[in-house]
Structures are given as structure tokens and as C-alpha cells.
């Protein structure tokens, strides 16, 4: 299982910083907490960052 929080922290980004880079604003934390299923498009953007 992929842990989005670990990926984000390995890049030294806060949730807010990564959300801004992805253009999704405050929604990002919902992906880390599994409140929302992550879209493939967003997941690929995270990998690019």
C-alpha cells in the first residue's frame, strides 16, 4: 500500500504546499486520511512532484 504522507514528507512538503503545487488547495489532506479516493490524475501529479 502506498503511503501518501510518507511520499509527501520525503519531499519535505507540508500538506498545504503540496496541495498548492497540485492545484487542489485544501482537499489534499482527505487523500492522506483516505476520506476521498485519490484520482489517478492527482496521484500521477504527486509522483511528478
Order of alpha helices (4+ residues) and beta strands (2+ residues): alpha-alpha-alpha-alpha
